[in-house]
Amino acid sequence: MPVHVVAACLGHADPSITLRVYAHVIRTAEASAADVFTQAIGE
């Protein structure tokens, strides 16, 4: 989901606030997505 949509749902005036608060979640999701992609291509 785009960060500006999440920010609006949470009531954050600026998406940068959302990114600062939830950066650890985004990094975890990126790592998880990379793992899924690696498994999908069979490496």
PDB file as gemmi writes it, atoms N, CA and C in Angstrom:
CRYST1    1.000    1.000    1.000  90.00  90.00  90.00 P 1                      
ATOM      1  N   MET A   1       0.853  -1.167   0.000  1.00  0.00           N  
ATOM      2  CA  MET A   1       0.000   0.000   0.000  1.00  0.00           C  
ATOM      3  C   MET A   1       0.901   1.231   0.000  1.00  0.00           C  
ATOM      4  N   PRO A   2       0.591   2.210  -0.812  1.00  0.00           N  
ATOM      5  CA  PRO A   2       1.416   3.428  -0.867  1.00  0.00           C  
ATOM      6  C   PRO A   2       1.474   4.135   0.493  1.00  0.00           C  
ATOM      7  N   VAL A   3       2.649   4.646   0.810  1.00  0.00           N  
ATOM      8  CA  VAL A   3       2.858   5.255   2.124  1.00  0.00           C  
ATOM      9  C   VAL A   3       1.934   6.459   2.349  1.00  0.00           C  
ATOM     10  N   HIS A   4       1.609   7.199   1.316  1.00  0.00           N  
ATOM     11  CA  HIS A   4       0.732   8.358   1.528  1.00  0.00           C  
ATOM     12  C   HIS A   4      -0.679   7.922   1.924  1.00  0.00           C  
ATOM     13  N   VAL A   5      -1.101   6.761   1.471  1.00  0.00           N  
ATOM     14  CA  VAL A   5      -2.416   6.239   1.852  1.00  0.00           C  
ATOM     15  C   VAL A   5      -2.388   5.805   3.319  1.00  0.00           C  
ATOM     16  N   VAL A   6      -1.336   5.109   3.707  1.00  0.00           N  
ATOM     17  CA  VAL A   6      -1.191   4.683   5.100  1.00  0.00           C  
ATOM     18  C   VAL A   6      -1.121   5.903   6.012  1.00  0.00           C  
ATOM     19  N   ALA A   7      -0.357   6.902   5.601  1.00  0.00           N  
ATOM     20  CA  ALA A   7      -0.241   8.124   6.400  1.00  0.00           C  
ATOM     21  C   ALA A   7      -1.603   8.776   6.613  1.00  0.00           C  
ATOM     22  N   ALA A   8      -2.381   8.843   5.557  1.00  0.00           N  
ATOM     23  CA  ALA A   8      -3.712   9.450   5.675  1.00  0.00           C  
ATOM     24  C   ALA A   8      -4.605   8.635   6.619  1.00  0.00           C  
ATOM     25  N   CYS A   9      -4.542   7.319   6.516  1.00  0.00           N  
ATOM     26  CA  CYS A   9      -5.347   6.463   7.401  1.00  0.00           C  
ATOM     27  C   CYS A   9      -4.961   6.626   8.858  1.00  0.00           C  
ATOM     28  N   LEU A  10      -3.670   6.851   9.106  1.00  0.00           N  
ATOM     29  CA  LEU A  10      -3.184   7.008  10.474  1.00  0.00           C  
ATOM     30  C   LEU A  10      -3.324   8.433  10.991  1.00  0.00           C  
ATOM     31  N   GLY A  11      -3.688   9.349  10.107  1.00  0.00           N  
ATOM     32  CA  GLY A  11      -3.848  10.735  10.520  1.00  0.00           C  
ATOM     33  C   GLY A  11      -2.547  11.521  10.543  1.00  0.00           C  
ATOM     34  N   HIS A  12      -1.521  10.999   9.868  1.00  0.00           N  
ATOM     35  CA  HIS A  12      -0.246  11.720   9.810  1.00  0.00           C  
ATOM     36  C   HIS A  12      -0.330  12.799   8.741  1.00  0.00           C  
ATOM     37  N   ALA A  13       0.087  13.992   9.087  1.00  0.00           N  
ATOM     38  CA  ALA A  13       0.022  15.117   8.154  1.00  0.00           C  
ATOM     39  C   ALA A  13       1.017  14.971   7.012  1.00  0.00           C  
ATOM     40  N   ASP A  14       2.099  14.246   7.267  1.00  0.00           N  
ATOM     41  CA  ASP A  14       3.166  14.114   6.278  1.00  0.00           C  
ATOM     42  C   ASP A  14       3.602  12.656   6.224  1.00  0.00           C  
ATOM     43  N   PRO A  15       3.683  12.047   5.039  1.00  0.00           N  
ATOM     44  CA  PRO A  15       4.117  10.651   4.929  1.00  0.00           C  
ATOM     45  C   PRO A  15       5.503  10.384   5.513  1.00  0.00           C  
ATOM     46  N   SER A  16       6.343  11.411   5.607  1.00  0.00           N  
ATOM     47  CA  SER A  16       7.675  11.195   6.187  1.00  0.00           C  
ATOM     48  C   SER A  16       7.582  10.786   7.651  1.00  0.00           C  
ATOM     49  N   ILE A  17       6.546  11.238   8.342  1.00  0.00           N  
ATOM     50  CA  ILE A  17       6.327  10.826   9.734  1.00  0.00           C  
ATOM     51  C   ILE A  17       6.076   9.322   9.772  1.00  0.00           C  
ATOM     52  N   THR A  18       5.220   8.852   8.885  1.00  0.00           N  
ATOM     53  CA  THR A  18       4.901   7.428   8.812  1.00  0.00           C  
ATOM     54  C   THR A  18       6.152   6.620   8.505  1.00  0.00           C  
ATOM     55  N   LEU A  19       6.948   7.088   7.572  1.00  0.00           N  
ATOM     56  CA  LEU A  19       8.171   6.378   7.216  1.00  0.00           C  
ATOM     57  C   LEU A  19       9.151   6.309   8.387  1.00  0.00           C  
ATOM     58  N   ARG A  20       9.279   7.400   9.131  1.00  0.00           N  
ATOM     59  CA  ARG A  20      10.195   7.396  10.283  1.00  0.00           C  
ATOM     60  C   ARG A  20       9.713   6.438  11.379  1.00  0.00           C  
ATOM     61  N   VAL A  21       8.415   6.445  11.630  1.00  0.00           N  
ATOM     62  CA  VAL A  21       7.868   5.618  12.709  1.00  0.00           C  
ATOM     63  C   VAL A  21       7.903   4.134  12.351  1.00  0.00           C  
ATOM     64  N   TYR A  22       7.607   3.821  11.080  1.00  0.00           N  
ATOM     65  CA  TYR A  22       7.453   2.420  10.685  1.00  0.00           C  
ATOM     66  C   TYR A  22       8.557   1.919   9.764  1.00  0.00           C  
ATOM     67  N   ALA A  23       9.707   2.560   9.770  1.00  0.00           N  
ATOM     68  CA  ALA A  23      10.813   2.160   8.888  1.00  0.00           C  
ATOM     69  C   ALA A  23      11.236   0.718   9.127  1.00  0.00           C  
ATOM     70  N   HIS A  24      11.232   0.271  10.375  1.00  0.00           N  
ATOM     71  CA  HIS A  24      11.637  -1.106  10.675  1.00  0.00           C  
ATOM     72  C   HIS A  24      10.687  -2.125  10.037  1.00  0.00           C  
ATOM     73  N   VAL A  25       9.416  -1.787   9.964  1.00  0.00           N  
ATOM     74  CA  VAL A  25       8.434  -2.683   9.343  1.00  0.00           C  
ATOM     75  C   VAL A  25       8.668  -2.753   7.845  1.00  0.00           C  
ATOM     76  N   ILE A  26       8.955  -1.616   7.237  1.00  0.00           N  
ATOM     77  CA  ILE A  26       9.196  -1.571   5.798  1.00  0.00           C  
ATOM     78  C   ILE A  26      10.437  -2.384   5.456  1.00  0.00           C  
ATOM     79  N   ARG A  27      11.498  -2.254   6.230  1.00  0.00           N  
ATOM     80  CA  ARG A  27      12.726  -3.026   5.973  1.00  0.00           C  
ATOM     81  C   ARG A  27      12.466  -4.519   6.101  1.00  0.00           C  
ATOM     82  N   THR A  28      11.684  -4.919   7.098  1.00  0.00           N  
ATOM     83  CA  THR A  28      11.351  -6.324   7.288  1.00  0.00           C  
ATOM     84  C   THR A  28      10.533  -6.843   6.117  1.00  0.00           C  
ATOM     85  N   ALA A  29       9.578  -6.059   5.658  1.00  0.00           N  
ATOM     86  CA  ALA A  29       8.747  -6.464   4.524  1.00  0.00           C  
ATOM     87  C   ALA A  29       9.574  -6.588   3.252  1.00  0.00           C  
ATOM     88  N   GLU A  30      10.524  -5.684   3.056  1.00  0.00           N  
ATOM     89  CA  GLU A  30      11.389  -5.753   1.879  1.00  0.00           C  
ATOM     90  C   GLU A  30      12.236  -7.020   1.910  1.00  0.00           C  
ATOM     91  N   ALA A  31      12.784  -7.361   3.055  1.00  0.00           N  
ATOM     92  CA  ALA A  31      13.594  -8.574   3.176  1.00  0.00           C  
ATOM     93  C   ALA A  31      12.740  -9.804   2.928  1.00  0.00           C  
ATOM     94  N   SER A  32      11.542  -9.803   3.452  1.00  0.00           N  
ATOM     95  CA  SER A  32      10.626 -10.927   3.253  1.00  0.00           C  
ATOM     96  C   SER A  32      10.258 -11.072   1.780  1.00  0.00           C  
ATOM     97  N   ALA A  33      10.007  -9.966   1.117  1.00  0.00           N  
ATOM     98  CA  ALA A  33       9.674 -10.000  -0.305  1.00  0.00           C  
ATOM     99  C   ALA A  33      10.846 -10.523  -1.121  1.00  0.00           C  
ATOM    100  N   ALA A  34      12.046 -10.149  -0.751  1.00  0.00           N  
ATOM    101  CA  ALA A  34      13.234 -10.638  -1.449  1.00  0.00           C  
ATOM    102  C   ALA A  34      13.366 -12.144  -1.280  1.00  0.00           C  
ATOM    103  N   ASP A  35      13.085 -12.653  -0.093  1.00  0.00           N  
ATOM    104  CA  ASP A  35      13.142 -14.096   0.143  1.00  0.00           C  
ATOM    105  C   ASP A  35      12.117 -14.839  -0.707  1.00  0.00           C  
ATOM    106  N   VAL A  36      10.921 -14.314  -0.786  1.00  0.00           N  
ATOM    107  CA  VAL A  36       9.872 -14.937  -1.596  1.00  0.00           C  
ATOM    108  C   VAL A  36      10.277 -14.931  -3.061  1.00  0.00           C  
ATOM    109  N   PHE A  37      10.811 -13.832  -3.532  1.00  0.00           N  
ATOM    110  CA  PHE A  37      11.235 -13.737  -4.923  1.00  0.00           C  
ATOM    111  C   PHE A  37      12.344 -14.742  -5.232  1.00  0.00           C  
ATOM    112  N   THR A  38      13.302 -14.851  -4.320  1.00  0.00           N  
ATOM    113  CA  THR A  38      14.405 -15.803  -4.511  1.00  0.00           C  
ATOM    114  C   THR A  38      13.876 -17.226  -4.599  1.00  0.00           C  
ATOM    115  N   GLN A  39      12.939 -17.577  -3.746  1.00  0.00           N  
ATOM    116  CA  GLN A  39      12.346 -18.918  -3.790  1.00  0.00           C  
ATOM    117  C   GLN A  39      11.556 -19.125  -5.080  1.00  0.00           C  
ATOM    118  N   ALA A  40      10.876 -18.094  -5.549  1.00  0.00           N  
ATOM    119  CA  ALA A  40      10.062 -18.212  -6.756  1.00  0.00           C  
ATOM    120  C   ALA A  40      10.913 -18.473  -8.000  1.00  0.00           C  
ATOM    121  N   ILE A  41      12.115 -17.886  -8.037  1.00  0.00           N  
ATOM    122  CA  ILE A  41      12.946 -18.097  -9.219  1.00  0.00           C  
ATOM    123  C   ILE A  41      13.862 -19.297  -9.053  1.00  0.00           C  
ATOM    124  N   GLY A  42      13.749 -19.958  -7.904  1.00  0.00           N  
ATOM    125  CA  GLY A  42      14.440 -21.212  -7.695  1.00  0.00           C  
ATOM    126  C   GLY A  42      15.916 -21.134  -7.391  1.00  0.00           C  
ATOM    127  N   GLU A  43      16.354 -20.085  -6.767  1.00  0.00           N  
ATOM    128  CA  GLU A  43      17.774 -19.984  -6.409  1.00  0.00           C  
ATOM    129  C   GLU A  43      17.972 -20.198  -4.940  1.00  0.00           C  
TER     130      GLU A  43                                                      
END                                                                             
